[in-house]
């Protein structure tokens, strides 16, 4: 009897989650990001931030959908800097705030999750840099990053109930996000995020 009840609950959950071809579904999301900037002279996913926004997906078939979002996201990097002799020279923190527009194609496995991948175009809102807990203001720090970042995004979403879900994703810049300066390495945002989702 218990096995039968469990089976019926699973079937009902799949019917709730499944969407018909041609249908739209909107949602809001909120969560956190863990970040690093490759090439910024500090290492590790030490920068935590917030992310949240709105999205919708359109069912192309029973298994495929296309979706678009508009999100606010805090990205950056933070950590200790060392010179070529491995001597500590200071602590650096980079704050960057973006409006992101991800465009993805998703595969719906109605028994497990929704898997997606695509491109994300991001517009830089603001940026600041801090050395040893003091903000540094000059042309190099305030105009260092490009206004537009383009990246690859991979995502997996778990639909828990009719109106609630959970999402984890990874974003990686595919072109350098910083302006070219002599002696500097190209930098790329790498962001991991976890979000709660509410479906309308």
Phi, psi and omega in degrees: 000316179298319179297321180294316179298317179298318179297317180293323177297318179296318180297318179295321179297320180294322179293324178295316186284324185299142179237148181277153176302135179089358182267152174254153171214127180258162181199162171240154182221155177204138181184206184227159177239150171237127195226157162211162176242113179294128178093008184267009178077002170234153186235161176099152177275077186253356183254119180254143180210184181253151171216147178189158180174198182238152178203167174209150172229151183241125182284117176277330176203189179294335185246344186240144175216159172244140179218156179225145178225163166227118188231152165262137181215135173264123177236170177161195178210152180205139178165181182273145178252142178230149178275185183295346178260013179062034176258132181297130181242346179159175178249131183240137174229131179243122176255129172224136179241131186231151160260121184252143173233093177279140174236118188224155167252132185241145171252126182261110168262099190295349178270337187237292189197184176242122184252132183222159176205152179175205180246152175229128176256128186235138178253124180288125178269312182202159177208142174220155177231141183233135175238123181051047175069014176240131180288134179254123181243109172200177183301325183290325181271326186270343179234035188274326185258146181292152181290337181237132175240135178241130184218170174262142180229138174234141189214149170223132182234137178248119178272109186279312176222187184302321185248001186230143178209175180221139187224137170235145183206164178228135177236137179221125176300141179252352171231154180304135181269346180260155174288155183285125174229139180304130177087352181266147174279156171294141182243146182223131175287136171232118186231129170251138181219154174228133187221145166271146183234137170242121180267139176280000000 
